[in-house]
Amino acid sequence: MRRGFSLIGLIVVVAVMAVMYALMAESLKGFQTGTDDAGRAVPASKGRLTDMFQIQQLMQSLNTYGLGGKGEFPRPSLKTGDGSDDTTANLYSMLIAERIVSPEALISKMDQGNVESYGQYDWNVWNPAEGEYWDDGFTADLDDLSNVSYAHMVLYGDRASHWSSKKMDSTMPILGNRGPRDGEPSIDSWVCDPDTGRWAGYFAYGDGHVLLVQGLGDARRRYDGGEDHVFRIDDEDRHGDSILGFTSGMDRDGPILQWD
């Protein structure tokens, strides 16, 4: 004897799904993305929520990778022994090669700059015997074309020790939305509102939590030793401060940062 759903059962299932959808939709209203001209909080957009989920997923994937090994996150210089390889393009290309993130998940729907997903990734590039660990065709040039939207901790100096699952620091941002140069609001920056110059975005921290930041004034790391701005290098000596950005290269003075 075959058994299936009765009409009443199907109606009950549909009703439960409708209630769950309504509850979920209501809960999403609590997410905020920024402020309006009067300084009031405004509801989240679909693009901003996608940012949150993508940044959160990438942070979780990094922690999973670290916990499965010696704690270190993938980093170009750990493979090559050359610190100058720790650029944004090499880093994200390597994360793709390690199957930690897909090219599509690196693109923000909120990005107003010249960014596009890298659809021609060479998955056969991984060849440690020949010293090849990522596809060099992947680009992160904010002056031309970038295949990634999200900023990362600049891997130089003492701060680089946090590029790991060992510390699980709840105050040190590891990934996030890009910010303007020196954390100054500007209508000329692709990451700020084109009319007001205001900025909003998400930061992912070493312990895995993701935080919404609703203005550049709050884009700071607060810890026992004080605070420093996430979009400006405040420690020129030891480079132990927090900073999320793009690194186009390294020179004798440290990272060459790029802003849009």
C-alpha positions in Angstrom: 0.0 0.0 0.0 1.4 3.3 -1.1 1.3 6.3 1.3 1.6 9.9 0.4 0.8 13.4 1.6 -2.9 14.1 2.1 -4.3 17.4 0.9 -4.6 18.6 4.5 -1.0 17.6 5.1 0.2 19.6 2.1 -1.8 22.6 3.3 -0.2 22.4 6.8 3.3 22.2 5.2 2.6 25.2 3.0 1.3 27.1 6.0 4.4 26.3 8.1 6.7 27.4 5.3 4.8 30.7 5.0 5.1 31.3 8.7 8.9 30.5 8.6 9.4 32.8 5.6 7.5 35.6 7.4 9.6 35.2 10.5 12.8 35.2 8.5 11.8 38.2 6.5 11.0 40.1 9.7 14.4 39.1 11.2 16.2 40.4 8.2 14.8 43.9 8.9 17.1 44.1 11.8 20.2 44.1 9.6 21.5 47.6 9.0 23.8 48.9 6.3 24.4 52.5 7.1 22.7 55.8 7.6 20.5 58.2 5.6 21.0 62.0 5.2 19.4 62.5 8.7 21.7 60.0 10.3 19.0 57.4 10.7 19.8 53.7 10.2 18.5 52.2 6.9 17.5 48.6 6.2 20.0 46.2 4.6 20.1 45.6 0.9 20.4 42.2 -0.7 23.9 43.1 -1.9 25.0 44.1 1.6 23.7 40.8 3.1 25.5 38.9 0.4 28.7 40.7 1.5 28.1 39.5 5.1 27.6 35.9 4.1 30.5 35.8 1.7 33.0 37.4 4.2 31.7 35.1 6.9 32.1 32.0 4.8 35.6 32.9 3.8 36.6 33.5 7.4 35.1 30.2 8.4 36.9 28.4 5.6 40.3 30.0 6.6 39.8 28.9 10.2 38.8 25.4 9.1 42.0 25.2 7.0 44.1 26.4 9.9 42.6 24.0 12.4 43.2 21.1 10.1 46.9 21.8 9.9 49.5 23.8 11.9 47.2 26.7 12.4 48.6 28.9 9.6 46.3 30.3 6.9 47.5 29.9 3.3 50.0 32.6 2.6 52.2 32.9 -0.6 55.5 33.6 1.3 55.0 30.4 3.4 55.3 28.4 0.1 57.9 30.5 -1.7 60.0 31.8 1.2 59.8 35.3 -0.4 57.9 38.0 1.6 57.4 40.1 -1.6 55.0 37.4 -2.8 52.4 38.4 -0.2 50.4 40.7 -2.5 46.6 40.8 -2.7 46.5 39.2 -6.1 48.8 36.3 -5.1 47.0 35.8 -1.8 43.5 35.5 -3.2 44.6 33.5 -6.3 46.3 31.1 -3.9 43.0 30.8 -1.8 41.2 29.8 -5.0 43.9 27.3 -5.9 43.6 25.8 -2.4 39.8 25.5 -3.0 39.1 27.7 0.0 37.0 30.2 -2.0 35.5 30.4 -5.5 36.3 33.3 -7.8 32.6 34.3 -7.7 32.5 34.6 -3.9 35.2 37.2 -4.0 33.0 39.8 -5.8 30.8 42.1 -3.9 27.4 43.1 -5.4 27.9 46.5 -3.7 31.2 47.2 -5.4 31.1 50.2 -7.7 34.6 49.9 -9.0 36.0 48.0 -12.0 35.7 44.5 -10.6 34.7 41.2 -12.2 34.9 37.5 -11.4 37.9 35.7 -12.8 36.2 33.1 -15.0 39.3 31.6 -16.6 41.1 30.3 -13.5 43.7 27.7 -14.4 43.0 24.9 -11.9 46.0 22.9 -13.1 48.5 25.5 -12.0 49.1 23.8 -8.7 52.6 22.3 -9.1 54.7 22.5 -5.9 57.5 20.6 -7.6 57.9 23.5 -10.0 57.2 26.2 -7.4 53.8 27.1 -8.8 51.0 27.7 -6.3 48.6 30.1 -8.0 47.4 31.4 -11.3 49.3 34.6 -12.1 46.4 35.8 -14.4 44.3 36.7 -11.4 44.5 40.4 -10.8 43.9 42.8 -7.9 44.7 46.2 -9.5 42.3 48.9 -8.2 43.6 51.3 -10.8 42.7 49.1 -13.7 40.8 45.8 -13.0 40.3 43.7 -9.9 39.1 40.1 -9.6 38.4 40.6 -5.9 36.3 43.1 -3.9 37.3 42.4 -0.4 40.2 43.7 1.7 42.4 41.6 3.8 44.9 42.0 6.7 48.1 43.4 5.2 50.6 40.6 5.6 53.7 42.4 6.9 55.3 42.9 10.2 54.0 41.8 13.6 50.4 41.9 12.4 51.0 38.9 10.1 51.2 36.6 13.1 47.4 37.0 13.3 47.0 35.4 9.8 46.4 32.1 11.7 43.8 30.2 13.6 46.0 30.0 16.6 45.2 33.4 18.2 41.5 33.6 17.5 41.7 37.3 18.4 38.2 38.9 18.7 39.7 42.4 18.1 41.9 42.0 15.1 40.0 42.2 11.7 41.2 39.7 9.2 38.9 40.4 6.2 36.3 42.9 5.2 34.9 45.5 2.8 37.4 47.9 1.4 37.7 51.4 2.8 39.0 54.7 1.5 42.6 55.9 1.9 43.5 56.7 5.5 39.9 56.1 6.5 38.8 59.5 5.2 35.3 59.7 3.8 35.2 60.8 0.1 32.7 60.9 -2.6 35.6 60.2 -5.0 36.1 56.7 -3.5 34.4 53.8 -5.1 33.7 52.3 -1.6 31.8 55.3 -0.3 28.3 56.6 -1.1 28.6 58.6 -4.3 26.4 61.4 -2.9 27.4 61.7 0.8 30.8 60.1 1.0 29.6 57.8 3.8 30.9 54.3 4.2 29.5 51.1 5.7 30.8 47.5 5.6 31.5 44.3 7.4 34.7 43.1 9.2 35.5 39.4 10.0 37.6 38.8 13.0 40.1 36.0 13.9 37.6 34.3 16.2 35.2 34.0 13.3 32.6 36.6 14.2 31.5 39.2 11.6 30.6 42.8 12.6 28.7 45.4 10.8 30.5 48.8 10.9 28.2 51.7 10.1 30.7 54.5 9.5 34.5 55.2 9.2 34.5 56.6 12.7 33.9 53.1 14.0 36.4 51.4 11.7 38.8 51.1 14.5 40.4 48.3 16.4 39.8 48.7 20.2 42.0 46.6 22.5 43.9 46.8 25.8 46.7 48.8 24.3 44.5 51.5 22.8 43.0 51.7 19.3 44.1 52.1 15.7 42.3 52.8 12.5 41.6 49.8 10.2 42.3 51.7 7.0 45.4 53.5 8.0 48.9 52.3 9.1 49.4 53.7 12.6 52.4 51.6 13.6 55.3 52.3 11.2 57.9 50.6 13.4 56.7 47.1 14.1 53.6 47.0 11.8 51.6 45.4 14.5 48.5 47.5 14.0 45.4 46.4 12.2 44.9 47.4 8.6 42.6 46.0 5.9 43.6 46.9 2.4 45.1 45.9 -1.0 48.8 45.3 -1.3 50.2 45.8 -4.8 53.8 45.0 -3.8 56.5 45.2 -1.2 59.5 47.5 -0.9 62.2 48.1 1.7 59.8 50.2 3.8 57.0 47.6 3.7 53.7 47.1 1.9 52.7 49.3 -1.1 49.1 49.9 -0.4 46.5 50.6 -3.0 43.2 52.4 -2.6 40.4 53.4 -5.0 
